[in-house]
Every structure is written in C-alpha cells, then in structure tokens.
Amino acid sequence: MKITEDKLHAEGSYWLFDKGYISEFVYGGIDGAITTFAVVAGAAGADAAIYWVLIFGFANLIADGFSMSVGNYFAVKADRDNYEKHKAVEYWEIENLREKEIEEIREIYEAKGFKGELLEQVVEVITSDDDVWVDTMMKEELEMTKDDKTPIKTAFATFLSFNLIGIIPLLSYIGSALFELNHDNLFLISCLATAGAMIIIGYMKSKVTEKPWVKGVV
C-alpha cells in the first residue's frame, strides 16, 4: 500500500479536500483527536511524566492511524471488487442470455412509465451498446454504482487527518518538553486544544458541504 506522489496527484492537487473525501477526513480527524486526548487524560490522571504522555500519545497516533487507514483501504477495495464482480456477471448475461436481459430492460423502463413505441426505442438504444446496457443494469437492477474514491486515497486521507488533528491534544506537552515551559495547566491546555480541533473539523465540514458553520461546529 505504498503511497507515491504520482498516485496522490493523479486527479488533481486538491483531491483530499474534495467532497468525496470529507467523510474520511472528518472521521479520521475526530477519532484521532478523541483517542489521543483519552491517552493524555489517562496519563494526566496517573500523574505520569511528560515523556510517558508523549510516548503513549505518539504510539496511539501511529498505531491507531495505521489501523484505521488500512481498515478503510480494504473496505473500499472490497466494495470495488464486489462491484466489478457483479459487472462481469452482467456482461456474461447480456452475451449468453441476451433475450432475457432485453426483457429485463423493457420491464425496468415500463415500470418507469414508458409505453409503446417510445418504450421500444429506449430499449433499442440501451441494448445497442453493451457498456451502456451493463451500466444501466448495474444502476437500475442491482442498484449499484461505482464509487470514484480509490482505496489508496481513502486510506491516505484517513491516516493524514488522524495524525494532523490527533496531534493537537499533544501540542502543549510537546511544547513543554521542547522548550522547558511551565508544566502547570498542561492538561487544561490540552482540553482546550482538543475542543479547538473539533471546531476546526466542524468548520471544514461546513465549508465543503456548504452548510452554516455554526451547525457544522456543533
């Protein structure tokens, strides 16, 4: 599941922010922030040293982020494989059971209100092109459509959002460790930062879905 630059930019530089991938970004981001905050909260409750908070936090980011991305990869791949399997069956049926498949097209459009000569014209046009015919059967008979999202991009969107948003609850501890800042109120700052992460995700979602930002944040 190697990520290459060509694959990531195959359909444009901004595919990650396309509406098709917003669900992965929101899902990964929320899970990343919440699970990392849970680690921070547990460590803070146990009064653990900062380096333990960071070790557990980064372990969570890497392990859970990878787990989620791989899970999404195989889920999307399974859906695509299932679609291709049924598509191959439809091609076989129009090749070997042609009259039966023509009658199925006729029944589908007759149920939509087409009648007489117009119905026969629609049937003739659709069945004159095997690709159009199969595509129609997939949508109308099996109610299946091919998802444009690719497994590799879905996995990458999930992993990236999980880590970008998930690291936010750790930022106060990272800053304290790097710059020897005051250790007081680190957990409170982490709580506020996590709330900020949720606001960021909600705002981004509202921009993509064109909904009021307040509703998106809530």
N, C-alpha and C positions, 0 to 999 in steps of 0.2 A: 504494500500500500504506500509506495514511495511517492511523495509529493514533488512534482517537478514544476519549474517556472512556466514551461510551455502549457502544461495542463491547467494551471491556475489562471492563465491569461488567455486561454483558448477562445473564450466567448466574451472577452472584454475585461478591462482592468478593474471594473467595479462590480463584478458578479456577486461578491459577498454581500453587498448592500441591496441587491435585487430583492423584490418582494418574495420571490420563490424561496429564498434562504433566510428570511427574517425569523421564521419559526425555529430554525436551528440556532440562530444567534441568541434569540430570547431564551430558549430552553437551556442552552449551554451556559449562558451568562448567569441566569438565575440560579441554576444548580451549582455553578462554580462559586458564586458569592455566598450562598447559604451553607454549603458544605464546608467551605474554608472558614466561614465565621463560626460554625459549630466546633471546628478544631480549635480555633482561637479561644472560644468561650470555655471549652473543656480545659485547655491548658491554663487559662487565666483562673478558672475555678480551683485548679490544683496548685495554683501559685508556682507554676513552672518557670524556669529561667527562660529568657528571651530566645536563646539558641534552640531550646526544645520547641518553642512555639514555631519558630521558623522551619525547623526540620520537619515537624509534623505537617505544617501548612504547605510546604513545597512538595512533600510526599503526596499529599492529597491532590494538589494541582496536577501533578504529573500522572499519578496512577488513575484517579477518577476521570481526568480529562481524556486520557488514552482509552479507558474503558468505555466511556460514553461515545467517543468518536468511532471506535471500532464497532460498537453496537449499532450506531446509525449507519455505518458503511454497509454492514451485512443486511440490515433491514431494508435499505433502499435497493441493494443489489438483488435481494430475494424478490422484491416487488417487480423489478425489471425483468428478472429471469422468468417469473411467473407470467408476465405479460407476453414475453417472446414465445413461451411455450404455447400459450393459447393462440397466439397469432399464427404459429406454424401449423397448428391443427386446423385453423380456418382456411389456410392456403391449401391444405390437403383436401379438405371437404369441398371447396369450390372446384378442385381439379378432379375429384373422384365421385362426388355426389352433387354434381352441378345443378340438376333439375330441382333437387330438394332445397338447395341453397337459394336458388332463384325464387322458389315459392316462399321461403322464409323472408326474403327481401320484400316480396309482394305483401305478405301478411303484416310486416312491420309498418309499411307506409300506408296500407289500407287502414290500419288502426289509428294512423295519424290523420285520417280524413280524406286521403287521396282516393279518387274513384275513376273508373272508366279509362278513357284514352290517356288522361294525364297520369294516372297510376302506372299504366304500361310504359309510358315514356320515361318516367322516373326509374322504373325497374330496368329498362333497357340501358339507360345512361349509366347507372351504377354498376350493372353487371358487365358492361363493355370494357371496364378497366379493373383488372384483378386487384391492384393496390387500393383503389377507391372502394372496391367491393369488400375487401378484408377489413379496411379501416371502418367502414360502415357497420359491419357485423360486430367488430370489437366494441364499438360505442353503443350501438342500438340493441344488440342481442345480449352481449356479455356485460355491458355497462362498464367497460374497462377503457381507460385512457393511459397513455404513456406519460409518466412524469418526466419533465425536462431536467429535473435535478439529477446530477450524476452522483454516484456513491462517493467518489473521491472528494468532490467539493462539499458534499454534505458532511462528511467526516471532518474535513479541514475547518469548516465553519463552526462546527460544534467544539472542536478542540481549541480553536483560536479564541472563541468567545468565552469558553470555560476559563481559560487562563488569563485573558485580558481583564475580565470582570472579577474573576475569582481571586486575583492577587490583591484587589483593593482592600479587603479586610486585614491584609498583612502589612500594608504600607507603613502604618505607624510603627510597627515592630521592626521593619526593615530600616526605617529612618533612624530609630533609636539605636539599632545595632551598628549602623554605618557611621553615624555622626556623634555617638555617645550622648544622645539627648536625654532629657529627664524621663525617667521611667514611669512617672506618675501619670495616671489617666490614660494609659495606652489602650486599655480595653474600651473605655468610653469613646475615645477617638475612633477605634475600630468599629464600634457600634454605629457611630455617625457616618463613617465612611461606607459601611455596608448599606445603610439607608440611602446614601448618595448613589451607590451602584444601582440600586433598584430604580431610583429616579431616572438615571441615565438610560437604563434599558427601556423603561416605560416611555420616555421621551422619544427615543429612537424608533420604537414600535409605532408610536402615533404619527411620526413623520412619514414612515413608509406606508402605513395603512390609511393616512390622511384622515385621522380621527382627532378630536380635540386632545391636546397634550395633557390636560388635567385628567381626562378619563384614562389615557394611556398610563400615566404615572400611578394613579390609584390602582 
